[in-house]
Amino acid sequence: AIAGIWLTLGFMFAYMVPSIEKHSAWFRLACAGIFFMAVGRLLSSIAFPPAPENSTGAMIAEFVIPPIYVLRPGLVARSHYE
């Protein structure tokens, strides 16, 4: 099930990124979805014993990378106007 979600997100990003200026709201929504998958992993790891495979690295990446992708363009744009 998770592989299908990641495959779908990959197709979504492949469609959105070439014309990101038109799809910025959808891009942010997809990044929020990835971030909240990390929230789900964290809550699951708190409520249940750890899974046999280690998903800590994926959870950290899901917490860190989407906010960077969403916040960075605004920071770069602001630095060019100053």
Buried (B, 14 or more C-beta within 10 A) or exposed (E): EEEEEEEEBEEBBEEBEEEEEEBEEBBEEBBEBBBEBBEEBBEEBEEEEEEEEEBEEBBEEBBEBBEEBBEEEEEEEEEEEE
